[in-house]
């Protein structure tokens, strides 16, 4: 079992933790025995190697503690940069070499860096040198990006002859992100929905904020995104994408950046939830701003939400403070690309049901790629073996390792199962 610093880092306010995961391309196949060199940068701008990590059979490295700026820098606005930056060099025999620059490490938080390595069409000489370099852009609360151009909070829906095909809110399997303003020539990235939300939230707020502030901001990001999906906003303008990475038009998305564990877990828990109002059938177009450099009535203030959470305000009350007392939370009726929806109640030790059999079948398929999970009889009985397999899965995929299959674990298992099944069939 990997050594974990997840608890220790909470007690060391001048350090954060890092864990790296390596996969074959965009697939769910882990890469074992990858070497991850971690570098700091000295005052002369030279890289200094700090640590070398190695991935296990699940493609995961051990966690390491890294020095960061003081915690108070991320607690109030106008402070020096509150996160440290480190460079990574990822090497694995037979795979491309990848370099990631400026990975962000926040005090008391665990940074999760996914690395997708490729093998196709590379010569031996190419494999010996970094064939791709990803540079992570600065956080939006630290660096000044173009402010959001205001839009109406409730969008008029086009007639039936338009591009809108949804009559209810559905969480899509992927989001197509245009890497720039709508009319700029830029690549499109096909991003799993939850990974997109985790990327935006990790780019827009600090993961060491109070949990209620993190959830309020994630719900704003979710609702904003699902409004773009539901209204087919850009498709109706003749575009071939769902949303942009421009802060002037949408939300900050930095392809390849690291997530933070606190944000990742919160997204997995609430990713089917969105903000709405009694008189509309679409997710609220929940615009937001930092509340310091940019202020706007009726928009959530990121720094303001943190201050309200510090005072003990609940997540829904934070949202109502900005979007009005009538807003409430609703849940999407479907998650696209998932074979079976969440059964509605958690599965745990002692549960007997067809849902448990589905869970066991999916975990057995996943275990072909992640042998640490282990296999079990698909008998519909949630016994000790199933509980241990669930706990191992939760540890590998950064979920709370309690052995209980709630909404977050059910949909994560389903998503990984689908990815592994597609890979096995060559799709």
C-alpha positions as CSV (number, residue, x, y, z in Angstrom):
1,X,0.0,0.0,0.0
2,X,1.2,3.5,-0.8
3,X,2.4,5.7,2.0
4,X,-0.1,8.5,2.3
5,X,0.4,12.0,3.6
6,X,-3.3,13.0,3.2
7,X,-3.7,13.4,7.0
8,X,-0.2,14.6,7.8
9,X,-0.4,17.5,5.3
10,X,-3.4,18.9,7.1
11,X,-1.2,19.4,10.2
12,X,1.7,21.1,8.3
13,X,0.6,24.5,7.2
14,X,3.7,25.2,5.2
15,X,3.6,22.1,3.1
16,X,1.4,20.4,0.5
17,X,1.3,16.9,-1.0
18,X,1.6,15.6,-4.5
19,X,0.6,12.3,-6.1
20,X,1.1,11.4,-9.7
21,X,-0.9,8.9,-11.8
22,X,0.2,7.6,-15.2
23,X,-2.0,6.2,-17.9
24,X,-1.7,5.0,-21.5
25,X,-3.0,8.0,-23.6
26,X,-6.6,8.9,-22.7
27,X,-7.4,5.3,-21.7
28,X,-8.0,3.8,-18.3
29,X,-4.9,1.6,-18.6
30,X,-2.4,2.4,-15.8
31,X,1.3,2.5,-16.4
32,X,3.4,0.7,-13.8
33,X,7.0,1.5,-13.0
34,X,7.0,4.9,-14.5
35,X,9.7,7.2,-13.1
36,X,8.6,10.6,-12.0
37,X,11.3,13.2,-11.3
38,X,10.2,16.2,-9.2
39,X,12.1,19.4,-9.7
40,X,12.1,22.8,-7.9
41,X,13.5,25.9,-9.5
42,X,16.1,28.0,-7.7
43,X,16.5,31.8,-7.7
44,X,18.8,31.5,-10.7
45,X,16.0,29.8,-12.7
46,X,17.8,26.4,-12.7
47,X,15.9,23.1,-12.0
48,X,17.0,21.2,-8.9
49,X,15.8,17.6,-8.5
50,X,14.0,17.0,-5.2
51,X,12.6,13.5,-5.5
52,X,12.1,10.6,-7.8
53,X,8.9,8.6,-7.6
54,X,7.8,5.3,-9.2
55,X,4.3,4.3,-10.0
56,X,2.7,1.0,-8.7
57,X,0.5,-1.5,-10.5
58,X,-2.4,1.0,-10.5
59,X,-0.3,3.6,-12.1
60,X,-0.1,5.7,-8.9
61,X,3.0,7.1,-7.3
62,X,3.4,7.5,-3.5
63,X,2.6,10.9,-2.0
64,X,5.3,13.3,-1.1
65,X,5.3,16.5,0.9
66,X,6.6,19.6,-0.7
67,X,7.3,23.1,0.7
68,X,4.7,25.8,0.0
69,X,4.2,29.5,0.8
70,X,2.4,30.2,4.2
71,X,-1.2,29.1,4.5
72,X,-2.5,32.7,5.1
73,X,-1.6,33.7,1.5
74,X,-4.5,31.7,0.2
75,X,-6.9,32.8,2.9
76,X,-7.3,36.5,1.9
77,X,-7.0,38.4,-1.4
78,X,-4.1,40.6,-2.4
79,X,-1.4,38.3,-1.0
80,X,1.7,37.0,-2.8
81,X,1.3,33.8,-4.8
82,X,-0.1,31.3,-2.4
83,X,1.0,28.1,-4.1
84,X,4.4,26.7,-4.9
85,X,5.3,25.5,-8.4
86,X,7.2,22.3,-9.3
87,X,8.3,20.7,-12.6
88,X,7.8,17.0,-13.4
89,X,9.6,14.7,-15.8
90,X,7.8,11.5,-16.4
91,X,9.6,8.5,-18.1
92,X,8.5,4.9,-18.7
93,X,10.1,2.3,-20.8
94,X,8.5,2.2,-24.3
95,X,6.5,5.3,-23.7
96,X,7.0,9.0,-24.6
97,X,8.7,11.2,-22.1
98,X,6.5,13.9,-20.8
99,X,7.4,17.2,-19.0
100,X,4.9,19.1,-16.9
101,X,5.9,22.6,-15.8
102,X,4.5,24.7,-12.9
103,X,2.5,22.1,-11.1
104,X,0.7,24.0,-8.4
105,X,1.0,22.8,-4.7
106,X,-1.2,24.5,-2.1
107,X,-0.4,24.4,1.6
108,X,-2.4,21.7,3.5
109,X,-3.8,20.2,0.2
110,X,-3.1,17.2,-1.9
111,X,-2.4,17.9,-5.6
112,X,-3.2,15.1,-8.1
113,X,-1.4,15.2,-11.4
114,X,-2.6,12.8,-14.1
115,X,-0.1,12.0,-16.9
116,X,-1.2,10.5,-20.2
117,X,1.7,8.9,-22.1
118,X,1.7,7.7,-25.7
119,X,3.6,5.1,-27.6
120,X,2.3,5.2,-31.2
121,X,4.6,6.3,-34.0
122,X,7.6,7.3,-31.8
123,X,11.2,6.3,-32.7
124,X,13.7,5.3,-30.1
125,X,15.4,8.7,-30.3
126,X,12.0,10.5,-29.8
127,X,11.3,8.3,-26.8
128,X,14.5,9.4,-25.2
129,X,13.5,13.1,-25.2
130,X,10.4,14.9,-23.9
131,X,8.0,14.7,-26.8
132,X,5.4,16.9,-25.1
133,X,5.7,19.7,-22.5
134,X,2.7,20.9,-20.7
135,X,2.9,24.3,-18.9
136,X,0.2,25.0,-16.3
137,X,-1.1,28.6,-16.4
138,X,-1.4,30.7,-13.3
139,X,-4.5,30.5,-11.1
140,X,-7.2,33.0,-11.8
141,X,-7.3,34.3,-8.2
142,X,-3.6,35.2,-8.5
143,X,-3.2,36.2,-12.1
144,X,-5.5,38.8,-13.8
145,X,-7.4,37.3,-16.7
146,X,-10.0,39.0,-18.8
147,X,-13.2,39.4,-16.7
148,X,-16.5,37.6,-17.7
149,X,-18.7,39.5,-20.2
150,X,-22.1,39.6,-18.5
151,X,-25.0,37.5,-20.0
152,X,-28.6,36.9,-19.0
153,X,-28.9,34.4,-16.2
154,X,-31.8,32.6,-17.9
155,X,-31.3,31.9,-21.6
156,X,-34.1,32.0,-24.2
157,X,-34.5,28.6,-25.6
158,X,-34.5,28.3,-29.4
159,X,-37.5,26.8,-31.3
160,X,-37.7,23.1,-31.9
161,X,-36.0,23.5,-35.2
162,X,-32.9,24.6,-33.5
163,X,-30.1,22.5,-32.1
164,X,-31.6,21.9,-28.7
165,X,-32.4,18.2,-28.4
166,X,-32.7,17.9,-24.6
167,X,-36.0,18.1,-22.8
168,X,-34.4,17.5,-19.4
169,X,-31.1,18.1,-17.8
170,X,-28.6,15.3,-18.6
171,X,-24.9,15.2,-17.4
172,X,-22.9,14.6,-20.6
173,X,-20.2,12.0,-20.9
174,X,-17.7,14.5,-22.3
175,X,-17.4,18.3,-22.8
176,X,-15.9,19.7,-25.9
177,X,-13.7,22.6,-24.8
178,X,-12.5,25.2,-27.3
179,X,-9.0,26.4,-26.1
180,X,-9.6,30.1,-26.6
181,X,-12.3,32.7,-27.3
182,X,-15.2,31.5,-29.5
183,X,-14.0,33.0,-32.8
184,X,-10.3,32.3,-32.3
185,X,-8.5,29.5,-34.2
186,X,-7.7,27.1,-31.4
187,X,-7.8,23.3,-30.7
188,X,-10.8,21.6,-29.2
189,X,-10.3,19.2,-26.3
190,X,-12.8,16.3,-25.6
191,X,-12.8,16.2,-21.8
192,X,-14.7,13.8,-19.4
193,X,-17.4,16.0,-17.7
194,X,-16.2,15.5,-14.2
195,X,-12.6,16.1,-15.2
196,X,-13.6,19.4,-16.8
197,X,-15.4,20.5,-13.6
198,X,-12.4,19.5,-11.5
199,X,-10.0,21.4,-13.8
200,X,-12.1,24.6,-13.7
201,X,-12.6,24.5,-10.0
202,X,-8.9,23.8,-9.3
203,X,-8.2,26.8,-11.6
204,X,-10.8,29.2,-10.1
205,X,-10.7,28.6,-6.3
206,X,-8.3,27.4,-3.7
207,X,-8.7,23.9,-2.4
208,X,-7.8,24.7,1.2
209,X,-10.9,26.9,1.6
210,X,-13.8,25.8,3.8
211,X,-15.8,22.9,2.4
212,X,-19.0,24.9,2.1
213,X,-17.2,27.5,0.0
214,X,-15.7,24.9,-2.2
215,X,-19.1,23.2,-2.8
216,X,-20.9,26.5,-3.5
217,X,-18.3,27.4,-6.1
218,X,-18.4,24.0,-7.7
219,X,-22.2,24.2,-7.9
220,X,-21.9,27.5,-9.6
221,X,-19.4,26.0,-12.1
222,X,-21.7,22.9,-12.6
223,X,-24.8,25.0,-13.3
224,X,-22.9,27.4,-15.6
225,X,-21.6,24.4,-17.6
226,X,-24.9,22.5,-17.7
227,X,-26.6,25.6,-18.9
228,X,-24.2,25.7,-21.9
229,X,-25.0,22.0,-22.5
230,X,-28.8,22.3,-22.1
231,X,-29.1,25.4,-24.3
232,X,-26.5,24.2,-26.9
233,X,-25.3,27.8,-26.7
234,X,-22.4,27.6,-29.0
235,X,-23.8,24.8,-31.3
236,X,-26.7,27.2,-32.1
237,X,-24.1,29.7,-33.2
238,X,-22.6,27.3,-35.7
239,X,-19.7,26.2,-33.4
240,X,-18.4,22.7,-33.0
241,X,-17.8,22.9,-29.2
242,X,-19.7,23.0,-25.9
243,X,-17.8,25.7,-24.1
244,X,-14.6,27.8,-24.3
245,X,-11.6,28.2,-22.0
246,X,-11.8,32.0,-22.2
247,X,-12.6,33.7,-18.9
248,X,-14.2,36.5,-20.9
249,X,-16.9,34.1,-22.2
250,X,-16.9,31.1,-20.0
251,X,-14.6,29.6,-17.3
252,X,-10.8,29.0,-17.0
253,X,-9.8,25.6,-18.2
254,X,-6.1,24.7,-18.5
255,X,-5.5,21.5,-20.3
256,X,-3.3,19.0,-18.4
257,X,-3.3,20.9,-15.1
258,X,-3.3,19.2,-11.7
259,X,-6.5,18.8,-9.7
260,X,-6.7,19.0,-5.9
261,X,-8.0,16.1,-3.8
262,X,-10.5,18.2,-1.8
263,X,-12.0,19.6,-5.1
264,X,-12.0,16.2,-6.8
265,X,-13.8,14.5,-4.0
266,X,-16.4,17.3,-3.8
267,X,-17.1,17.1,-7.5
268,X,-17.5,13.4,-7.4
269,X,-20.1,13.8,-4.6
270,X,-22.2,16.5,-6.3
271,X,-21.6,16.4,-10.0
272,X,-25.2,15.6,-10.9
273,X,-26.5,18.6,-8.9
274,X,-27.2,22.1,-10.2
275,X,-28.7,25.4,-9.3
276,X,-32.1,26.4,-10.7
277,X,-35.3,28.4,-10.0
278,X,-39.0,27.4,-9.7
279,X,-40.0,29.2,-12.9
280,X,-37.3,27.8,-15.3
281,X,-36.5,24.4,-16.6
282,X,-32.8,25.0,-17.3
283,X,-29.8,25.1,-15.0
284,X,-29.2,28.7,-13.8
285,X,-26.5,30.4,-15.8
286,X,-24.6,31.1,-12.6
287,X,-22.0,33.7,-13.3
288,X,-19.4,34.5,-10.8
289,X,-16.4,36.8,-10.2
290,X,-13.5,37.1,-7.7
291,X,-15.4,39.9,-5.8
292,X,-12.2,42.0,-5.5
293,X,-10.9,43.0,-8.9
294,X,-14.2,42.3,-10.5
295,X,-17.6,42.9,-8.7
296,X,-21.0,42.3,-10.1
297,X,-24.5,42.3,-8.5
298,X,-26.2,39.0,-8.7
299,X,-23.0,37.0,-9.3
300,X,-21.3,34.8,-6.8
301,X,-18.2,36.4,-5.3
302,X,-15.4,33.8,-4.9
303,X,-13.7,35.6,-2.1
304,X,-17.0,36.6,-0.6
305,X,-18.2,33.0,-0.6
306,X,-15.0,32.0,1.4
307,X,-15.8,34.7,4.0
308,X,-19.4,33.5,4.4
309,X,-18.2,29.9,4.8
310,X,-15.7,31.1,7.4
311,X,-18.7,32.5,9.3
312,X,-20.4,29.1,9.2
313,X,-22.9,29.7,6.4
314,X,-24.3,26.6,4.7
315,X,-23.7,26.0,1.0
316,X,-27.3,26.6,-0.1
317,X,-27.4,29.8,1.9
318,X,-24.2,31.1,0.3
319,X,-25.7,30.5,-3.1
320,X,-29.0,32.2,-2.1
321,X,-27.0,35.2,-0.8
322,X,-25.8,35.8,-4.4
323,X,-28.4,34.3,-6.7
324,X,-31.6,35.1,-4.7
325,X,-33.7,33.4,-2.1
326,X,-35.7,31.4,-4.7
327,X,-32.8,29.3,-6.0
328,X,-32.7,25.6,-5.1
329,X,-30.7,22.6,-5.9
330,X,-31.9,19.9,-8.4
331,X,-30.4,16.8,-9.8
332,X,-29.9,15.7,-13.4
333,X,-32.1,12.8,-14.4
334,X,-29.4,10.9,-16.2
335,X,-25.6,10.6,-16.5
336,X,-24.7,9.9,-20.2
337,X,-22.5,7.0,-21.0
338,X,-23.2,5.1,-17.8
339,X,-24.7,1.6,-18.2
340,X,-27.0,1.8,-15.1
341,X,-28.0,4.7,-12.9
342,X,-27.2,4.9,-9.2
343,X,-29.8,2.7,-7.3
344,X,-30.7,5.6,-5.0
345,X,-29.4,4.1,-1.7
346,X,-25.9,3.3,-0.7
347,X,-24.6,-0.3,-1.0
348,X,-22.6,-1.5,1.9
349,X,-21.6,-4.6,3.9
350,X,-24.6,-6.9,4.1
351,X,-26.6,-5.5,1.1
352,X,-28.1,-8.1,-1.2
353,X,-29.4,-6.9,-4.6
354,X,-29.0,-6.9,-8.3
355,X,-27.2,-3.6,-8.0
356,X,-24.5,-5.3,-5.9
357,X,-24.2,-7.9,-8.7
358,X,-23.7,-5.1,-11.2
359,X,-21.1,-3.5,-9.0
360,X,-19.2,-6.8,-8.6
361,X,-19.3,-7.5,-12.3
362,X,-17.9,-4.0,-13.1
363,X,-15.2,-4.3,-10.4
364,X,-14.1,-7.7,-11.8
365,X,-13.6,-6.2,-15.2
366,X,-11.7,-3.2,-13.8
367,X,-9.5,-5.5,-11.8
368,X,-8.1,-6.8,-15.1
369,X,-6.3,-3.4,-15.4
370,X,-6.0,-2.7,-11.7
371,X,-5.0,-6.0,-10.1
372,X,-4.7,-4.5,-6.6
373,X,-8.5,-4.3,-6.5
374,X,-8.9,-8.1,-6.7
375,X,-11.8,-10.2,-7.9
376,X,-14.9,-11.6,-6.2
377,X,-17.9,-13.8,-7.0
378,X,-20.6,-11.7,-8.7
379,X,-23.3,-13.2,-6.4
380,X,-25.2,-10.0,-5.5
381,X,-24.0,-10.3,-1.8
382,X,-22.0,-7.4,-0.5
383,X,-19.5,-9.4,1.6
384,X,-16.1,-8.6,3.1
385,X,-14.3,-9.3,-0.2
386,X,-16.5,-6.8,-2.0
387,X,-16.0,-4.3,0.7
388,X,-12.2,-4.6,0.5
389,X,-12.4,-4.3,-3.3
390,X,-14.4,-1.1,-3.0
391,X,-12.0,0.4,-0.5
392,X,-9.1,-0.4,-2.7
393,X,-10.9,1.2,-5.7
394,X,-11.7,4.3,-3.6
395,X,-8.1,4.6,-2.6
396,X,-6.8,4.4,-6.2
397,X,-9.3,6.9,-7.5
398,X,-9.2,9.4,-4.6
399,X,-12.5,8.7,-3.1
400,X,-13.2,8.4,0.7
401,X,-12.1,4.8,1.4
402,X,-15.1,3.8,3.6
403,X,-16.1,0.7,1.6
404,X,-19.6,2.1,1.0
405,X,-20.9,2.6,-2.5
406,X,-22.7,5.9,-2.6
407,X,-23.4,8.1,-5.6
408,X,-19.7,9.2,-6.0
409,X,-18.3,5.7,-5.9
410,X,-21.1,4.2,-8.0
411,X,-20.6,6.6,-10.9
412,X,-16.8,6.5,-10.6
413,X,-16.8,2.7,-10.9
414,X,-19.2,2.9,-13.8
415,X,-17.0,5.4,-15.6
416,X,-13.9,3.4,-15.2
417,X,-15.7,0.2,-16.2
418,X,-16.9,1.8,-19.4
419,X,-13.4,3.1,-20.2
420,X,-11.8,-0.4,-19.5
421,X,-14.5,-2.2,-21.5
422,X,-14.0,0.2,-24.5
423,X,-10.3,-0.4,-24.4
424,X,-10.7,-4.2,-24.2
425,X,-13.0,-4.1,-27.3
426,X,-10.6,-1.8,-29.2
427,X,-13.2,1.0,-29.4
